[in-house]
Amino acid sequence: ASVSGATAKAALVVDNSGTGDIFTASSSGLNRFVITQGGNVGIGTSAPASVVEISSALTGLNLLNVISNGSSVFSVSDTAITGNLPVSFTSPGDVAIAYDLNFTNTTVSNILSAAAR
């Protein structure tokens, strides 16, 4: 199936007023991606309990890869977190605080450290 359009509105709108999932994608009968009626997104699971849930049954994968200028600068796999992730916060008084979260061959179970820029 293909959907295309040249419009200022969404090319495809799915509105499910029932109780079933809004969207499900599967392969060989296995659920690969789901958007539940409550808005949770699941990858590799049909019943995500969080806003975004990636099944632990998926192994050996980069779960997140941030690319800048063609190179990976931050990645999270099922075994390690590596790279630098810039994060900034703005307080209610409009005071901006910026951090670089630095990860180098850090196992997922380790605690991260943050250094102010």
N, C-alpha and C positions, 0 to 999 in steps of 0.2 A: 504494500500500500504506500501511497505517496500523497502528501498534502502540501500544497504550495499556495501562495497568495501574495499579492502586492497590496497590502492594506495597513491601516494604522491600528487595526485591532488584531487580536490573536488569530492565527491561521486555523487553529483547532481548539475547540472548547469542549471539555468533557464535564458534564454536570450529572452526577449520580445522586438522586434524591433517596435512593434506597439505602441498604445497610452494607452492601458489598464494597469491595475495594474500588477506588477511583480508576486505578490503572495497574495492570499486571503484565509482565513480560516473562515468558518461560521458554525453555529449550529442552527438548526431549522429556517433557513432563516435569522438569525441575524448575522451581521458581527462581528467577534470576534478579528481578527488580519489581518492587511493588510500591505504590502510593496508597496508603490506607484511607478509609473514610475520615479518620481523625487527622490526617495530614502527615503521619509518620512515613518515612522513606526507608525501605529495606532493600539491601543488596545481598543476595544469597539467603534470604529468609522471607517467609511469607507472613510473619507476624512480628514486625518490629515494635519493640516496647519503648524505643527512644525516638527522638525527632529524626535522627539518622542512625541506622544500625547496619553494620556490616557483619555478616555471619563469620564466626570463628572457624567454621568448617572450610573457609577459603584460606589456603596456606600458600606460602611462597610468593605472595603478591605485594606490590607496592600499593598500599591503601590510599596514599596521598602523595603526589609528586608536584612540587611547585617549581615551575620553570621560568627563568629570567634570561633573556638574550640567548635562548637556545640551550641553556645549561641548567641542570637540576641544582637548585640552591637549598632545597629542604625536602626531605622525604620521610615517610612513615611506612614501614612494612610491618608484617606480623611479628618481626623479631627485633627490629632496631629503629631508632630515630636518629637522623643525621642532618646536619646543615644549620643554617642560621635563619630564623624566622623573625622578621621585624614586626613588632606589635606596638600600637599606640593607643592610649586612653585619653579621653578628655573629661575632666571633672565638671560638675555643674557650674563651677566658676570659670569655665573656659580655660583651665590650666591644662596644657597638653603634657603628657608624660610618655616618653618613647623608650622602648626596651628592645634589645636584640636577644631573643631566646637562642642560646647556643647549644647545639647538640652535636656530639662527635662520637660515633659508634656507641650510642647510649642504648642499653637494652630497655625495652618497654617498661620493665618493672622499676627502673631507676627513677629518682626524683630529678626534675629539671632544675636548672639554675638560671636566673635572669640577671643581666648586668645593665644598668642604666646607661643610655647613650649620652 
